[in-house]
Structures are given as structure tokens and as C-alpha cells.
Amino acid sequence: MRLDRRSLIAAAATLPWIGGAARAKADALALGGLADPARPDTVMGVGVIARDGGGAVVLDQAHGSGRLTIDGGLRTRPFTLDTPMRIASITKLVAMTALMTLVEAGQLSLDDDAGDLAGFPLSHPAHPDIRITPAMLVSHTSGLRNGPSYPVPVGRPLAEAFTPGGRHFDEGGWFAPVSEPPGFFTYADVNFAVLAQIAERVSGERFDRFLKRTTLDPLGLDSGLNWSGVSDAVRARASAACRLINGVWAPQVDGEVPPAPAIRVTTPPEAPGLTADDYRPGENGFVFSPQGGLRASVRDLDRLARSYAGHDGAPPLVSRETLDRMSAPLWTWDPARPNGHTDRGLLQSYGLSVHIPTGRDGDAFFGPGSQDWRGHFGIAYGLQSGLFWNRRDGRTLTYIISGTPRDGEGLSGARSAASPWEEVIFDAALAAWTERW
């Protein structure tokens, strides 16, 4: 049976009422139907791994394709669980995990003045007496916003975005409007540029190397920020993130992957030849894309999720006490007194770079018990991704969608603010867990 997008959404909405093995088979069919190259309303490729509370795999599937420019030609290849991509904002969760190793070592407090730590004055022009802290940055309650000249390129100090008269000050465009009071939640990538700069100044290391040493190498992952430290063997399996434009899957990022050891950086117009080797640690936290630049596969994300869930064989990156601290809400949506932007209800509670579903309309992604889940979404350049674990029973779910139709970002499904394709993934995992029980 061929499923159009409407029938896929309808199937996702009704599948929770199907029982046992029949439901699992129906969900597997829907998951496979997500990636159909002959139709414009499905995704380019999808990979999913779900595990039960003991760490056993209950679902691991990959369908569709990835794309990469090789020798000047755009090549299509099967999308697999080992296909690395730019995974977008899941990077923030991994970056915060690395930062927490400094907190555990007593080298950093999340309640200190973020500007003092980053090396430049940092305060909202309308609220100069309110100190911005790392905890406010990581919970997106700092009052910072992505300015018009985002991101600040290599060779230019990040401080120029926050200093009146700086070439990136953008007339104060990096700060929230006065109508948004202190503590107002607005998701903004720039928070993590400041955090990465803080980590560099505290650790003395470039952030790409700091992240790899503290979080990727301990798990044996051949992955890195902006391809930093990633082998040629892994780069050769890469896929670009794509959008369907005029009927063609068009690469939006990583259409070409440089050979090792090259690292992607955004360069300024006056110095296009600058590289990562020209960067001085502690000058510009944007350089290695701590907000979204991690290149990793579904299998890499699964390894990270197992560590967060505490599965045997997956060494913890931080203590359980630290993970509990990261997973506790610092901001929660108050509909009676609106205190943030929820992105259609997708984001209703947030911790230390941890997305906390509340189980309310919009974020009940996993049905009853959604509030027991923790993790992070990634959405950028047509890619959609997710890394989640259940803090009560240890289940995990990780996935990557390699390309969505042009209108895919911001499109909600039938029963939540997650995308229609993500809802099919959620229901496939729910069915697999139900069958295992």
C-alpha cells in the first residue's frame, strides 16, 4: 500500500490503539514508507535505533538515501546507521556535557558572570544591572539573540557582537527586545558561542579538541565538530543535509566534505584563506559551531544516548548527580503568564541544554509518561534529528532524517509539535517497546 503524507500522519495518530505484533508491523511499514524517492512528500533518508531499558536493540532501521558531491558530481548513496551528518542542535547537549566536566572539576561555576569568564563585558543594554550567567546561557534565558551578522567568522573576536561600535554589534541586534523581560525563554544559538569561548578560556584548549577529549574519545566515537578529528574513512560515508527544492534534493551543508585533517570554519570576506590553525583559543566561540556543528551518525548518537541512560558498556561522561542537575528544569512554560517562545509547543521546559517534555499538548511525543524523557532535537538545513533517553526506565531513541521537503521545518504532526515524520518514528519505537514488553 502506498501512503501519502496525510495517510502517514493519520496512521501515526491511530497506531497507539493497535495491539502487539500487528502494531509493530504496521509501524515498521510506516517507517519504511517515510523515504520514497519517487514521491515529493516524503523524506530523503531516515535511520533509527531504539533500545529497551536494559540496552537491548528493539528497532534499528535505515531507509532512503544520502547525497554527497564527489569529483564534481552529486552522488546518491544508501542512507545507513553509519552515515555521518551535521546533526544540528543535539550538539548543544554534547557541548554542555563537556562543559560540565569543568564544573565537576571545580574549575567553573554556572552562577559566575559569563562576561567575566568569556573575556568581555556582557549585559543586556536595557538591563545592565542583571548579571548574565552560564546557567542563563545554557537554558536560553540570557536575553541574547542571534544577530543579523550571525555567525561571527574566524579572525574576528566574538566580543565585537556585544560591544557598541563593534563591526558585529548590529545596532544591538544580539539582544532581546525590551518587551521580553529577564528570564524570558528564547532559543538562540549564540548562547553556545559564548559558552564555548568560556570553556576555551578555562581549559586552555580549542573547543573542538576539548569536546573530543572529554565526550567523544571516551565513547570511542570517530566524530567531531566541523569534521575536526574525523578520519577519512568516516568522511567517505558522509551525507549532505538536503532540502527538496523544485523536485530535486539539494545539498544545504556538507555538499562537499574536505579530506582529513581539514576543518570547516566560516571565514570573513577580507580573509577567505583563514583556517582553524589561524584561530586563537578564547577569541571567538562560534568558530567550531558548538551550537550545531557536530558530525555524527545514528550509531554515534545511540552510543551517546546509552551513556546518558546508564547502560552497561557505555561509560558515563559525567556523574549521575551531574546528569540529574542537567535534566532538572530551569525554565518551564507558564501559559497563564507567558514567559517564553515555545515554537508551537515543541519547547515547554528546558534544563542545562536538556529538552524536558512536560506531557502537555505539543510535547507529549511519547504519549503517557512523556515527562520521563530527556534529550534534544536537531533541526537545520533540512535535517531533523533526535537523541532521547527515559530517565525512569532507561529506554533510548536516536534518529536522523537526512532531508525534508522545503516546508518541513516548522511543520507539526497530528498529535504534537514534532514533525509528521518524527511522529512516525516515535510510534515505530513505541510499537517496538510494546511488543518487547
Backbone torsions as a table, in degrees:
resi	resn	phi	psi	omega
1	MET	NA	132.4	177.9
2	ARG	-90.6	133.5	-176.3
3	LEU	-112.0	125.1	170.7
4	ASP	-84.4	176.7	-174.8
5	ARG	-62.0	-39.6	-179.3
6	ARG	-62.9	-41.8	-179.4
7	SER	-71.6	-30.8	174.8
8	LEU	-63.3	-44.0	179.0
9	ILE	-64.2	-43.0	179.4
10	ALA	-63.3	-40.0	178.6
11	ALA	-63.0	-42.0	179.3
12	ALA	-61.6	-35.6	-177.9
13	ALA	-72.7	-29.3	-174.7
14	THR	-98.1	-17.0	-174.4
15	LEU	-59.6	-32.8	178.7
16	PRO	-58.9	-16.4	-178.9
17	TRP	-91.7	-5.4	177.0
18	ILE	-84.3	147.3	-175.6
19	GLY	-104.6	145.9	165.3
20	GLY	54.3	-137.0	-173.3
21	ALA	-64.2	-34.2	179.7
22	ALA	-61.7	-41.6	178.3
23	ARG	-65.6	-41.9	179.9
24	ALA	-60.7	-42.1	178.9
25	LYS	-66.5	-39.6	178.7
26	ALA	-64.8	-40.5	179.0
27	ASP	-67.4	-39.1	177.8
28	ALA	-62.1	-38.0	177.1
29	LEU	-63.3	-45.5	179.5
30	ALA	-63.3	-39.8	-179.6
31	LEU	-63.7	-44.2	177.8
32	GLY	-65.5	-30.7	-179.8
33	GLY	-77.7	-6.7	179.8
34	LEU	-65.2	-34.2	-174.4
35	ALA	-112.7	95.1	-179.6
36	ASP	-125.9	103.7	-174.8
37	PRO	-63.0	-14.2	-178.8
38	ALA	-84.4	-6.8	-174.5
39	ARG	-126.9	142.1	-174.1
40	PRO	-84.2	-3.5	-174.3
41	ASP	-107.4	12.6	177.1
42	THR	-116.9	178.7	-175.7
43	VAL	-91.1	166.6	-178.0
44	MET	-76.7	-45.2	179.5
45	GLY	-155.9	156.0	-179.5
46	VAL	-149.4	138.9	174.6
47	GLY	-135.2	139.5	-173.8
48	VAL	-140.9	137.3	167.9
49	ILE	-131.4	126.7	174.4
50	ALA	-125.1	140.2	179.4
51	ARG	-126.8	151.9	174.5
52	ASP	-81.7	-179.0	-175.1
53	GLY	-63.8	-21.6	177.8
54	GLY	-89.4	-1.0	179.5
55	GLY	94.4	0.8	179.2
56	ALA	-78.0	139.1	179.5
57	VAL	-71.0	128.3	175.0
58	VAL	-111.7	-15.2	179.5
59	LEU	-156.4	123.3	171.4
60	ASP	-146.9	106.2	-176.9
61	GLN	-138.2	149.8	171.9
62	ALA	-140.0	137.5	-177.7
63	HIS	-140.3	156.9	174.1
64	GLY	83.9	-152.3	-170.6
65	SER	-137.7	165.0	167.9
66	GLY	-122.2	170.1	-178.6
67	ARG	-139.4	149.5	179.5
68	LEU	-155.7	142.2	176.2
69	THR	-85.3	120.8	-179.5
70	ILE	-128.1	124.7	-179.8
71	ASP	52.9	39.2	176.0
72	GLY	83.1	-4.4	-179.3
73	GLY	-116.4	142.2	179.9
74	LEU	-81.5	116.4	-176.9
75	ARG	-105.3	143.1	174.2
76	THR	-104.4	138.3	180.0
77	ARG	-141.3	156.7	178.0
78	PRO	-61.6	139.2	173.8
79	PHE	-83.3	131.2	-177.0
80	THR	-128.2	172.6	176.9
81	LEU	-69.3	-11.6	-180.0
82	ASP	-107.1	13.5	178.7
83	THR	-82.8	114.0	179.3
84	PRO	-81.4	144.5	178.8
85	MET	-145.5	168.9	170.7
86	ARG	-75.4	110.7	-167.0
87	ILE	-89.0	4.7	174.6
88	ALA	66.5	-140.1	-162.3
89	SER	-73.5	-6.7	168.5
90	ILE	-57.4	-25.6	175.8
91	THR	-52.6	-36.4	-178.2
92	LYS	-61.8	-40.6	177.9
93	LEU	-62.8	-43.8	-179.4
94	VAL	-68.1	-40.8	178.6
95	ALA	-62.3	-40.2	179.6
96	MET	-68.1	-35.5	176.6
97	THR	-59.6	-42.7	177.3
98	ALA	-63.2	-43.1	-179.6
99	LEU	-62.0	-34.9	-178.3
100	MET	-68.7	-18.8	174.1
101	THR	-66.8	-30.6	175.3
102	LEU	-71.5	-36.9	177.6
103	VAL	-65.0	-44.9	179.5
104	GLU	-61.5	-32.9	-179.1
105	ALA	-81.7	-0.8	-179.9
106	GLY	75.8	15.2	-178.9
107	GLN	-91.8	-8.7	-174.4
108	LEU	-152.1	139.5	172.0
109	SER	-115.1	136.1	179.5
110	LEU	-75.3	-5.2	179.6
111	ASP	-103.3	5.0	178.3
112	ASP	-76.0	173.5	176.4
113	ASP	-76.8	117.9	-175.5
114	ALA	-64.7	-36.3	178.5
115	GLY	-64.7	-42.9	176.8
116	ASP	-59.1	-41.5	-178.9
117	LEU	-69.8	-36.6	-177.2
118	ALA	-82.1	-16.9	175.3
119	GLY	97.5	15.5	177.0
120	PHE	-155.1	153.8	179.1
121	PRO	-62.4	132.4	-178.2
122	LEU	-137.7	106.5	175.1
123	SER	-155.3	151.4	178.4
124	HIS	-71.0	129.1	-177.8
125	PRO	-55.9	-31.2	-179.6
126	ALA	-84.6	-13.0	-177.9
127	HIS	-136.4	60.9	-173.3
128	PRO	-65.3	-19.1	-177.6
129	ASP	-89.2	-4.5	-179.7
130	ILE	-95.6	118.3	-178.3
131	ARG	-76.4	128.1	174.7
132	ILE	-86.7	128.3	-176.9
133	THR	-113.4	162.3	173.6
134	PRO	-56.4	-36.2	178.3
135	ALA	-62.0	-37.4	177.3
136	MET	-69.2	-39.1	177.7
137	LEU	-60.7	-49.4	-172.1
138	VAL	-73.8	-20.2	177.3
139	SER	-99.3	8.2	177.4
140	HIS	59.4	35.0	176.6
141	THR	-118.5	22.7	-173.4
142	SER	-83.6	-16.9	-172.9
143	GLY	84.9	7.6	176.2
144	LEU	-91.4	150.1	178.9
145	ARG	-136.4	157.5	175.7
146	ASN	-70.9	116.9	-177.6
147	GLY	-75.9	167.8	-178.8
148	PRO	-57.7	-31.1	-178.6
149	SER	-97.2	22.0	175.5
150	TYR	-59.5	137.7	-9.4
151	PRO	-91.0	158.7	174.5
152	VAL	-69.0	124.5	-173.9
153	PRO	-78.8	166.7	175.3
154	VAL	-59.7	146.1	-179.0
155	GLY	92.9	-8.1	177.8
156	ARG	-125.3	138.7	-179.0
157	PRO	-71.5	141.7	174.8
158	LEU	-60.7	-30.2	-179.0
159	ALA	-55.9	-26.2	-178.0
160	GLU	-67.4	-14.9	176.4
161	ALA	-80.9	-17.8	-173.2
162	PHE	-120.0	3.3	-178.4
163	THR	-108.9	118.8	177.6
164	PRO	-52.5	130.4	-176.5
165	GLY	93.6	-13.7	177.1
166	GLY	-67.4	151.1	-174.5
167	ARG	-67.3	-13.7	177.0
168	HIS	-112.5	13.7	-177.2
169	PHE	-65.3	-30.6	174.7
170	ASP	54.4	39.7	178.8
171	GLU	53.6	38.7	178.4
172	GLY	79.9	16.6	-175.8
173	GLY	-69.2	-6.8	178.2
174	TRP	-89.2	3.9	-178.8
175	PHE	-117.9	151.3	179.9
176	ALA	-65.3	153.4	174.3
177	PRO	-64.1	156.0	-177.5
178	VAL	-60.6	-24.7	-179.2
179	SER	-67.0	-17.1	178.6
180	GLU	-98.0	113.2	-175.0
181	PRO	-72.7	164.4	175.3
182	PRO	-54.6	139.4	-178.1
183	GLY	89.4	-4.0	178.8
184	PHE	-69.3	132.8	-176.7
185	PHE	-87.2	120.6	169.1
186	THR	-142.7	120.9	-177.5
187	TYR	-65.4	125.3	-177.5
188	ALA	-148.5	128.6	-177.3
189	ASP	-65.2	-30.3	-174.2
190	VAL	-59.5	-28.0	177.6
191	ASN	-52.3	-38.1	-175.4
192	PHE	-82.1	-19.4	170.5
193	ALA	-66.8	-41.9	177.8
194	VAL	-65.3	-42.5	179.8
195	LEU	-63.4	-40.9	179.1
196	ALA	-64.4	-38.6	177.7
197	GLN	-65.3	-38.4	175.6
198	ILE	-60.9	-45.9	-179.8
199	ALA	-60.4	-39.3	179.1
200	GLU	-64.8	-42.7	-177.3
201	ARG	-70.1	-31.9	179.1
202	VAL	-78.9	-43.3	-174.7
203	SER	-86.6	-24.8	-175.6
204	GLY	80.7	5.9	-178.8
205	GLU	-112.1	151.8	166.9
206	ARG	-59.6	144.9	-171.8
207	PHE	-66.2	-34.1	178.8
208	ASP	-61.5	-40.6	179.8
209	ARG	-74.0	-36.7	177.7
210	PHE	-62.8	-45.4	179.7
211	LEU	-63.3	-42.5	-178.1
212	LYS	-65.8	-41.3	-178.6
213	ARG	-65.9	-40.0	-171.3
214	THR	-90.2	-26.2	-172.9
215	THR	-128.1	-31.2	-175.1
216	LEU	-91.9	-49.0	-179.9
217	ASP	-61.4	-40.6	179.2
218	PRO	-59.8	-25.2	178.1
219	LEU	-96.8	3.6	178.8
220	GLY	70.3	30.5	-175.9
221	LEU	-92.8	128.5	174.2
222	ASP	-90.2	71.7	-177.5
223	SER	-145.9	169.4	-178.4
224	GLY	-177.4	170.2	178.8
225	LEU	-76.2	128.3	177.4
226	ASN	53.0	33.5	-179.5
227	TRP	75.2	8.2	179.5
228	SER	-63.1	124.8	177.2
229	GLY	75.9	6.3	-178.9
230	VAL	-91.0	134.3	-175.4
231	SER	-71.6	160.7	175.4
232	ASP	-62.9	-34.3	-179.5
233	ALA	-60.8	-40.3	178.9
234	VAL	-75.2	-41.1	178.0
235	ARG	-58.0	-33.3	-178.6
236	ALA	-67.4	-16.6	179.4
237	ARG	-96.4	3.5	-169.3
238	ALA	-69.0	161.0	170.7
239	SER	-131.7	145.4	170.0
240	ALA	-73.1	151.9	166.6
241	ALA	-80.5	133.9	-170.8
242	CYS	-129.5	154.8	167.6
243	ARG	-122.5	148.1	176.2
244	LEU	-83.5	111.6	-177.1
245	ILE	-126.4	120.0	-178.7
246	ASN	53.4	39.6	175.9
247	GLY	80.5	5.7	-177.9
248	VAL	-124.6	134.6	175.8
249	TRP	-75.6	107.1	-173.6
250	ALA	-103.8	124.2	177.4
251	PRO	-60.1	135.2	178.3
252	GLN	-108.5	-27.0	176.4
253	VAL	-154.6	145.6	-177.9
254	ASP	63.6	32.1	171.0
255	GLY	-59.6	-31.0	171.6
256	GLU	-129.0	137.2	179.4
257	VAL	-111.1	124.1	-178.0
258	PRO	-70.5	153.5	176.4
259	PRO	-70.3	153.4	176.2
260	ALA	-62.7	144.2	7.0
261	PRO	-99.5	22.5	-175.1
262	ALA	-59.3	146.7	-178.7
263	ILE	-126.6	134.5	178.3
264	ARG	-74.5	133.0	171.5
265	VAL	-140.2	152.7	174.8
266	THR	-87.1	122.9	-175.2
267	THR	-105.6	154.5	177.9
268	PRO	-81.6	156.9	-177.4
269	PRO	-58.6	-34.0	-176.0
270	GLU	-78.8	-11.3	-177.8
271	ALA	-144.3	65.1	-176.2
272	PRO	-67.2	-12.7	-178.2
273	GLY	-90.8	1.7	178.9
274	LEU	-63.7	147.0	178.7
275	THR	-129.3	177.5	177.4
276	ALA	-60.3	-27.0	-179.8
277	ASP	-69.8	-18.0	178.1
278	ASP	-86.3	-4.7	-174.6
279	TYR	-84.3	139.2	175.6
280	ARG	-103.6	119.6	-178.7
281	PRO	-54.7	139.8	178.7
282	GLY	90.7	3.7	-176.7
283	GLU	-99.1	-38.8	-174.2
284	ASN	-154.3	102.2	-176.9
285	GLY	-69.1	-8.2	178.2
286	PHE	-74.6	-22.3	-163.8
287	VAL	-55.0	-40.8	-176.1
288	PHE	-102.6	17.7	173.4
289	SER	54.0	58.4	178.9
290	PRO	-67.8	-12.3	-179.0
291	GLN	-84.2	-16.3	-176.7
292	GLY	-173.0	4.5	-168.5
293	GLY	-89.8	7.0	179.6
294	LEU	-67.6	129.7	173.7
295	ARG	-98.9	120.6	-175.3
296	ALA	-157.4	162.0	178.9
297	SER	-104.6	173.1	174.8
298	VAL	-59.5	-39.5	-179.9
299	ARG	-66.3	-35.2	175.2
300	ASP	-64.5	-44.3	179.0
301	LEU	-62.7	-37.7	177.7
302	ASP	-61.5	-40.3	178.9
303	ARG	-63.7	-41.1	176.9
304	LEU	-64.2	-44.5	-179.1
305	ALA	-61.2	-39.0	179.1
306	ARG	-63.5	-36.7	177.2
307	SER	-65.5	-44.8	179.1
308	TYR	-63.6	-35.0	-178.5
309	ALA	-79.3	-14.0	179.3
310	GLY	81.3	29.0	178.7
311	HIS	-70.8	147.9	174.7
312	ASP	-60.3	140.0	178.7
313	GLY	87.5	-4.5	177.1
314	ALA	-118.2	99.3	-173.3
315	PRO	-61.1	139.4	178.2
316	PRO	-69.0	138.8	178.5
317	LEU	-85.6	-30.0	175.3
318	VAL	-138.7	168.4	-178.7
319	SER	-68.8	162.4	177.2
320	ARG	-64.7	-33.3	177.9
321	GLU	-64.2	-40.7	177.7
322	THR	-66.2	-42.0	179.4
323	LEU	-64.8	-37.5	175.8
324	ASP	-63.3	-38.6	177.6
325	ARG	-64.7	-42.9	177.8
326	MET	-62.6	-33.2	-173.1
327	SER	-87.4	-4.8	179.4
328	ALA	-84.4	140.2	-176.7
329	PRO	-68.1	131.6	169.9
330	LEU	-101.8	-23.0	177.0
331	TRP	-140.4	138.1	174.9
332	THR	-139.0	135.4	-179.4
333	TRP	-60.7	131.0	177.6
334	ASP	-116.2	98.9	-176.9
335	PRO	-64.3	-23.8	178.9
336	ALA	-73.9	-31.7	177.7
337	ARG	-135.0	82.7	-172.9
338	PRO	-48.7	122.8	-173.2
339	ASN	-128.2	25.4	178.0
340	GLY	172.0	173.6	175.1
341	HIS	-99.3	120.8	-173.1
342	THR	-97.5	-1.5	-177.8
343	ASP	53.8	63.2	178.3
344	ARG	66.2	15.8	-177.3
345	GLY	96.7	-0.1	-179.7
346	LEU	-64.9	-40.4	-177.4
347	LEU	-113.3	107.0	-179.2
348	GLN	-121.7	-8.9	174.4
349	SER	-158.3	144.6	-172.3
350	TYR	-150.4	140.8	178.7
351	GLY	-110.8	-138.0	176.8
352	LEU	-84.0	79.8	-175.6
353	SER	60.6	32.5	176.3
354	VAL	-125.2	125.9	176.2
355	HIS	-80.5	129.5	-175.2
356	ILE	-118.1	100.8	175.1
357	PRO	-62.9	140.5	179.5
358	THR	-98.2	-16.2	-175.2
359	GLY	85.4	5.0	178.3
360	ARG	-85.5	174.1	176.2
361	ASP	-53.4	129.0	-179.8
362	GLY	106.9	-41.5	-176.9
363	ASP	-124.5	22.4	173.6
364	ALA	-85.4	61.4	-172.0
365	PHE	-63.9	-33.4	-174.8
366	PHE	-108.6	19.3	180.0
367	GLY	70.6	-153.1	178.3
368	PRO	-55.8	135.9	-177.5
369	GLY	88.9	7.1	179.5
370	SER	-57.3	-30.2	-177.8
371	GLN	-67.7	-10.8	177.6
372	ASP	-85.3	-5.9	-176.4
373	TRP	-93.5	151.7	174.8
374	ARG	-138.2	158.3	177.5
375	GLY	156.8	-147.8	-178.8
376	HIS	-162.5	145.1	171.6
377	PHE	-93.2	160.4	168.2
378	GLY	-132.8	129.7	179.1
379	ILE	-142.6	114.9	177.6
380	ALA	-171.2	140.2	171.8
381	TYR	58.5	26.2	-178.8
382	GLY	95.8	-21.4	176.1
383	LEU	-76.2	145.4	168.0
384	GLN	-131.4	138.5	-176.1
385	SER	-146.9	164.9	178.4
386	GLY	-156.2	144.3	173.5
387	LEU	-136.9	115.8	-176.8
388	PHE	-138.3	148.2	172.9
389	TRP	-138.5	153.0	178.9
390	ASN	-98.2	115.7	-174.3
391	ARG	-74.6	-11.6	179.6
392	ARG	-90.0	-45.9	-173.3
393	ASP	-119.4	-1.7	172.8
394	GLY	86.4	3.0	177.1
395	ARG	-65.2	152.6	178.0
396	THR	-134.9	153.5	176.5
397	LEU	-146.0	127.3	175.1
398	THR	-135.0	146.3	-179.2
399	TYR	-159.4	158.2	171.2
400	ILE	-137.2	134.6	169.0
401	ILE	-109.6	120.3	-169.0
402	SER	-80.7	-14.4	178.6
403	GLY	-170.9	141.3	179.6
404	THR	-127.2	159.2	173.6
405	PRO	-54.5	160.8	-171.8
406	ARG	-57.5	-32.1	-179.3
407	ASP	-92.7	14.2	-172.6
408	GLY	-68.8	-33.9	-179.6
409	GLU	-74.4	126.4	-178.3
410	GLY	90.2	3.8	178.3
411	LEU	-92.9	123.7	-178.0
412	SER	-92.8	155.0	178.3
413	GLY	-84.4	-161.3	-174.5
414	ALA	-81.2	-26.5	-173.0
415	ARG	-131.6	4.7	178.5
416	SER	-158.2	177.6	177.2
417	ALA	-84.1	-4.7	172.4
418	ALA	-67.2	161.4	-176.9
419	SER	-70.0	159.8	177.2
420	PRO	-56.0	-36.7	-177.9
421	TRP	-71.2	-38.1	177.9
422	GLU	-66.1	-35.4	177.6
423	GLU	-63.4	-36.0	175.8
424	VAL	-64.0	-40.9	177.1
425	ILE	-62.3	-46.1	179.1
426	PHE	-57.7	-44.8	-176.8
427	ASP	-70.9	-32.3	174.5
428	ALA	-62.9	-41.9	178.2
429	ALA	-67.2	-43.9	178.4
430	LEU	-58.8	-39.7	178.6
431	ALA	-65.9	-41.9	179.9
432	ALA	-64.6	-40.8	177.7
433	TRP	-66.4	-39.7	179.5
434	THR	-62.8	-43.3	179.4
435	GLU	-63.6	-38.8	179.9
436	ARG	-65.5	-38.1	179.0
437	TRP	-69.5	NA	NA
